[in-house]
């Protein structure tokens, strides 16, 4: 396993991070614990979760993912062997069952959110705490265009950073990160941190994969120059880049088979055409297509860690083994040519 610095605060994380949003929905607690055991033994020390998980998001299961991970940490007594990342919810998703639907990135909500997560995770602190999405009108979750509103209700970024500063001083978190963020938001957080001595952004958890390389356009340079690397989520584009959904195939129990109505980002006609070409390229080079997709993210110089998710042990083992795939010049050139042919079909 390869390890990289998480920002600039002196901790190393595995380049593969174990995502957990299926725990409590597609995966039982026992299955989740088996995954966690295997990943830790394979050198994966980085685990990512969120207060709203599992996903899809329902009131009946909210928080179950954190509770499952917390039980595992308690049973295995492995808190010191793990780097644990969590997220606080922003506004706009009608989460009526979380803080009466008044989820904002202000001090009151952030404090309540971290206390709930720590209780479920059965730990005193999180290594990394992230805003799950911005508390302002901007484009994320697949929205390609920004539409400005002169008057909007938003929590000022300096209040959010001040709240994170309080958590650091209280020992509840070690570092602060953002997720689903834009170039303006990241740059402004970095400016405020410098001007007001707030915690600086150590990581950015945004989507990044062969079907969605939008991160390279406006965010990659900031990540590299400011040492706030990417934590790439959906490196397999919800499993699409494995090829299992080609030709409108829907395998039993697969995520898009069960919950396709919630996740339409990567199943467009353009996505299908691009995926077919990437699958053909992987076969040409005798590489497992899913492993090639994960490895592609790991090869990027602006990446800190790639967040994988799996519902079976076979998937988990394949995804972790992607770190053993080394790039060669021919493959890199062909990947770039396909990237030009299929320019960001799923932003």
Secondary structure per residue as TSV (DSSP state, phi and psi in degrees):
chain	resnum	aa	ss	phi	psi
A	1	X	-	360.0	139.4
A	2	X	-	-96.6	146.7
A	3	X	E	-125.4	143.7
A	4	X	E	-131.1	155.4
A	5	X	E	-67.3	132.7
A	6	X	-	-88.2	100.7
A	7	X	T	63.3	-136.5
A	8	X	T	-127.9	23.6
A	9	X	S	-107.3	15.5
A	10	X	S	88.9	30.5
A	11	X	-	-132.4	141.7
A	12	X	E	-107.3	139.4
A	13	X	E	-124.1	152.3
A	14	X	E	-65.2	146.5
A	15	X	S	-71.0	-11.9
A	16	X	E	-107.7	124.8
A	17	X	E	-110.4	138.5
A	18	X	E	-89.6	112.6
A	19	X	E	-79.9	156.7
A	20	X	-	-132.8	10.9
A	21	X	T	-69.4	-9.3
A	22	X	T	-87.8	-11.3
A	23	X	B	-71.4	118.4
A	24	X	T	101.2	-5.7
A	25	X	T	-125.0	-77.1
A	26	X	T	-82.9	-20.7
A	27	X	B	-119.4	134.0
A	28	X	-	-74.2	171.1
A	29	X	H	-60.9	-42.0
A	30	X	H	-63.3	-42.4
A	31	X	H	-65.0	-40.3
A	32	X	H	-63.2	-42.9
A	33	X	H	-64.1	-36.7
A	34	X	H	-63.8	-42.4
A	35	X	H	-62.3	-46.1
A	36	X	H	-62.6	-41.3
A	37	X	H	-60.6	-47.6
A	38	X	H	-65.0	-44.7
A	39	X	H	-62.0	-44.3
A	40	X	H	-63.1	-42.0
A	41	X	H	-65.5	-27.8
A	42	X	T	-84.6	0.6
A	43	X	T	100.1	2.3
A	44	X	-	-79.1	113.3
A	45	X	-	-106.8	0.9
A	46	X	E	-112.0	123.6
A	47	X	E	-126.3	131.1
A	48	X	E	-116.4	135.6
A	49	X	-	-146.1	-172.2
A	50	X	-	-162.5	155.5
A	51	X	T	-66.1	-24.9
A	52	X	T	-86.3	-10.0
A	53	X	-	-71.8	152.2
A	54	X	S	-79.8	170.4
A	55	X	S	-122.6	138.0
A	56	X	S	-57.9	157.8
A	57	X	-	-92.9	121.0
A	58	X	-	-135.1	149.2
A	59	X	T	-60.1	-36.9
A	60	X	T	-67.7	-26.3
A	61	X	T	-112.9	-4.6
A	62	X	T	-55.9	129.9
A	63	X	T	91.7	-12.1
A	64	X	H	-63.2	-35.2
A	65	X	H	-61.4	-47.5
A	66	X	H	-62.0	-39.1
A	67	X	H	-64.5	-39.1
A	68	X	H	-64.0	-44.0
A	69	X	H	-66.4	-40.7
A	70	X	H	-60.8	-41.8
A	71	X	H	-63.0	-39.6
A	72	X	H	-64.6	-45.4
A	73	X	H	-61.1	-41.0
A	74	X	H	-66.2	-44.2
A	75	X	H	-67.1	-41.8
A	76	X	H	-87.1	-13.1
A	77	X	T	52.3	48.5
A	78	X	-	-117.5	20.6
A	79	X	G	-58.1	-39.2
A	80	X	G	-72.0	-11.7
A	81	X	G	-96.7	-0.2
A	82	X	-	-123.4	149.2
A	83	X	E	-107.2	113.7
A	84	X	E	-107.4	124.6
A	85	X	E	-115.7	136.6
A	86	X	E	-130.5	176.9
A	87	X	E	-143.7	145.5
A	88	X	E	-104.0	137.3
A	89	X	-	-76.1	143.2
A	90	X	-	-96.3	-171.7
A	91	X	S	-85.9	165.8
A	92	X	S	107.5	-7.6
A	93	X	S	-105.1	13.3
A	94	X	-	55.6	47.7
A	95	X	-	-85.9	69.7
A	96	X	T	-63.2	-21.7
A	97	X	T	-88.8	-4.9
A	98	X	S	-109.1	113.0
A	99	X	G	49.5	43.0
A	100	X	G	56.4	30.7
A	101	X	G	77.6	5.9
A	102	X	-	-101.4	49.8
A	103	X	-	-76.8	109.4
A	104	X	-	-128.5	163.8
A	105	X	S	-97.1	51.0
A	106	X	S	-104.9	175.3
A	107	X	H	-61.4	-42.4
A	108	X	H	-60.6	-48.1
A	109	X	H	-71.4	-40.7
A	110	X	H	-63.8	-41.1
A	111	X	H	-63.8	-44.9
A	112	X	H	-64.3	-39.4
A	113	X	H	-66.4	-46.0
A	114	X	H	-66.0	-38.3
A	115	X	H	-64.2	-39.7
A	116	X	H	-65.9	-43.0
A	117	X	H	-65.4	-42.8
A	118	X	H	-62.7	-37.7
A	119	X	H	-65.0	-46.7
A	120	X	H	-68.2	-36.1
A	121	X	H	-82.2	-7.6
A	122	X	T	55.6	47.9
A	123	X	-	-141.2	162.0
A	124	X	S	-89.2	-14.9
A	125	X	-	-155.9	159.6
A	126	X	E	-112.2	143.0
A	127	X	E	-73.0	-36.3
A	128	X	E	-138.5	129.1
A	129	X	E	-123.1	127.8
A	130	X	E	-122.0	144.3
A	131	X	E	-74.8	126.4
A	132	X	S	-71.8	-34.9
A	133	X	S	-158.3	160.9
A	134	X	-	-65.9	153.1
A	135	X	S	-100.0	60.0
A	136	X	S	-167.3	166.9
A	137	X	S	-77.1	108.0
A	138	X	-	-157.0	179.8
A	139	X	-	-101.7	121.5
A	140	X	-	-156.2	176.6
A	141	X	T	55.6	40.3
A	142	X	T	90.9	-4.4
A	143	X	-	-73.5	117.2
A	144	X	-	-79.5	-25.4
A	145	X	S	-117.3	147.4
A	146	X	-	-96.1	128.4
A	147	X	-	-118.4	111.1
A	148	X	-	-76.7	141.7
A	149	X	-	-124.5	122.0
A	150	X	S	-64.6	-37.5
A	151	X	S	-117.1	115.7
A	152	X	-	-147.0	153.2
A	153	X	-	-90.0	118.6
A	154	X	-	-150.6	151.9
A	155	X	-	-85.3	125.9
A	156	X	-	-57.3	141.6
A	157	X	H	-60.1	-33.0
A	158	X	H	-68.4	-27.8
A	159	X	H	-70.2	-40.6
A	160	X	H	-61.2	-46.7
A	161	X	H	-67.0	-35.1
A	162	X	H	-63.9	-38.9
A	163	X	H	-64.7	-41.1
A	164	X	H	-64.8	-36.6
A	165	X	H	-60.8	-42.2
A	166	X	H	-60.6	-40.6
A	167	X	H	-67.8	-38.7
A	168	X	H	-62.1	-46.9
A	169	X	H	-65.1	-30.6
A	170	X	H	-81.1	-7.5
A	171	X	T	80.3	13.2
A	172	X	S	-84.3	-25.8
A	173	X	E	-137.6	155.9
A	174	X	E	-99.4	-33.4
A	175	X	E	-148.9	161.2
A	176	X	E	-119.4	137.5
A	177	X	E	-138.4	169.3
A	178	X	E	-121.9	163.3
A	179	X	E	-143.7	147.5
A	180	X	S	53.8	40.7
A	181	X	-	-99.4	161.5
A	182	X	-	-109.8	166.8
A	183	X	H	-56.9	-42.5
A	184	X	H	-61.5	-46.7
A	185	X	H	-62.4	-43.2
A	186	X	H	-65.3	-46.6
A	187	X	H	-62.5	-39.7
A	188	X	H	-67.8	-39.5
A	189	X	H	-61.4	-41.8
A	190	X	H	-66.2	-38.5
A	191	X	H	-65.2	-46.6
A	192	X	H	-63.2	-38.9
A	193	X	H	-60.6	-40.9
A	194	X	H	-71.8	-44.2
A	195	X	H	-73.4	-33.0
A	196	X	H	-117.3	9.3
A	197	X	T	59.0	37.7
A	198	X	-	-86.6	165.4
A	199	X	-	-60.2	135.7
A	200	X	-	-85.9	155.7
A	201	X	E	-66.1	125.7
A	202	X	E	-100.7	-16.5
A	203	X	E	-161.0	159.8
A	204	X	E	-130.7	117.1
A	205	X	E	-99.2	98.7
A	206	X	E	-127.5	162.1
A	207	X	E	-69.0	141.9
A	208	X	-	-160.3	123.5
A	209	X	B	-165.4	179.5
A	210	X	T	-63.4	-21.7
A	211	X	T	-94.0	-11.6
A	212	X	B	-142.5	88.3
A	213	X	-	-104.9	25.7
A	214	X	T	-61.5	-24.8
A	215	X	H	-59.8	-30.5
A	216	X	H	-68.3	-22.4
A	217	X	H	-74.8	-51.4
A	218	X	H	-121.3	-13.3
A	219	X	T	-108.0	-30.5
A	220	X	H	-60.5	-41.4
A	221	X	H	-63.9	-41.5
A	222	X	H	-63.2	-44.1
A	223	X	H	-56.4	-46.5
A	224	X	H	-70.9	-45.5
A	225	X	H	-75.5	-30.2
A	226	X	H	-101.1	3.1
A	227	X	T	57.0	47.2
A	228	X	-	-129.6	76.6
A	229	X	E	-67.9	163.7
A	230	X	E	-78.1	134.7
A	231	X	E	-104.6	99.1
A	232	X	E	-77.8	117.4
A	233	X	E	-100.1	156.8
A	234	X	-	57.7	48.0
A	235	X	T	-62.6	-21.5
A	236	X	T	-102.2	9.5
A	237	X	T	52.8	53.6
A	238	X	T	58.7	34.5
A	239	X	T	86.2	-7.1
A	240	X	G	-60.8	-39.7
A	241	X	G	-72.5	-4.8
A	242	X	G	-75.0	-20.0
A	243	X	T	93.2	-2.6
A	244	X	T	-72.1	-16.0
A	245	X	T	-102.4	6.3
A	246	X	G	-60.4	149.9
A	247	X	G	58.9	34.6
A	248	X	G	60.9	24.5
A	249	X	-	-70.9	142.1
A	250	X	-	-133.4	89.6
A	251	X	-	-61.0	143.8
A	252	X	T	-56.9	137.2
A	253	X	T	70.4	1.4
A	254	X	-	-72.7	155.0
A	255	X	H	-59.2	-46.6
A	256	X	H	-75.5	-18.4
A	257	X	H	-71.8	-43.7
A	258	X	H	-78.6	-39.5
A	259	X	H	-129.4	30.1
A	260	X	T	-58.1	-26.3
A	261	X	T	-66.8	-20.9
A	262	X	T	-95.2	-20.3
A	263	X	-	-129.0	85.2
A	264	X	-	-105.7	2.0
A	265	X	T	-60.8	-38.2
A	266	X	T	-110.8	19.0
A	267	X	-	-122.0	29.9
A	268	X	S	-79.3	170.0
A	269	X	H	-62.5	-39.6
A	270	X	H	-63.5	-38.7
A	271	X	H	-65.0	-41.3
A	272	X	H	-62.2	-43.6
A	273	X	H	-64.9	-44.2
A	274	X	H	-65.7	-42.9
A	275	X	H	-60.9	-42.1
A	276	X	H	-58.1	-40.5
A	277	X	H	-68.7	-39.9
A	278	X	H	-68.0	-36.8
A	279	X	H	-63.8	-42.8
A	280	X	H	-63.3	-38.3
A	281	X	H	-66.1	-42.5
A	282	X	H	-61.2	-43.2
A	283	X	H	-64.9	-38.1
A	284	X	H	-59.3	-38.8
A	285	X	T	-93.7	7.7
A	286	X	T	56.6	48.0
A	287	X	-	-120.0	141.1
A	288	X	-	-59.4	123.4
A	289	X	H	-56.3	-41.0
A	290	X	H	-64.9	-40.5
A	291	X	H	-66.6	-37.7
A	292	X	H	-62.5	-40.7
A	293	X	H	-64.6	-44.3
A	294	X	H	-67.0	-44.0
A	295	X	H	-60.4	-38.0
A	296	X	H	-54.6	-42.3
A	297	X	H	-68.6	-39.8
A	298	X	H	-64.5	-30.8
A	299	X	T	-72.1	-10.6
A	300	X	-	-78.6	134.1
A	301	X	T	-69.5	-17.7
A	302	X	T	-92.2	1.3
A	303	X	E	-94.2	137.4
A	304	X	E	-95.6	-46.5
A	305	X	E	-156.3	148.1
A	306	X	E	-107.2	124.8
A	307	X	E	-91.8	109.3
A	308	X	E	-95.4	154.7
A	309	X	-	-134.8	145.0
A	310	X	-	-146.5	147.5
A	311	X	S	-107.3	-13.3
A	312	X	S	-127.4	158.5
A	313	X	H	-66.9	-33.4
A	314	X	H	-62.4	-43.7
A	315	X	H	-62.1	-44.2
A	316	X	H	-60.2	-46.2
A	317	X	H	-63.4	-42.0
A	318	X	H	-61.5	-46.0
A	319	X	H	-64.5	-42.6
A	320	X	H	-66.7	-36.7
A	321	X	H	-68.2	-10.3
A	322	X	G	-60.7	-23.2
A	323	X	G	-66.1	-17.9
A	324	X	G	-83.1	-10.2
A	325	X	-	-82.4	124.3
A	326	X	-	-105.1	142.2
A	327	X	-	-73.0	147.7
A	328	X	-	-124.9	157.4
A	329	X	H	-60.0	-40.8
A	330	X	H	-63.6	-45.3
A	331	X	H	-63.8	-43.5
A	332	X	H	-61.6	-42.3
A	333	X	H	-63.7	-42.2
A	334	X	H	-69.6	-34.2
A	335	X	H	-63.6	-40.9
A	336	X	H	-67.2	-38.0
A	337	X	H	-63.8	-41.3
A	338	X	H	-68.1	-33.7
A	339	X	H	-62.5	-34.1
A	340	X	H	-74.9	-39.8
A	341	X	H	-64.6	-43.2
A	342	X	T	-113.3	76.4
A	343	X	T	-73.6	106.6
A	344	X	T	42.3	63.6
A	345	X	T	-67.6	-17.7
A	346	X	T	-132.8	66.5
A	347	X	-	-67.5	360.0
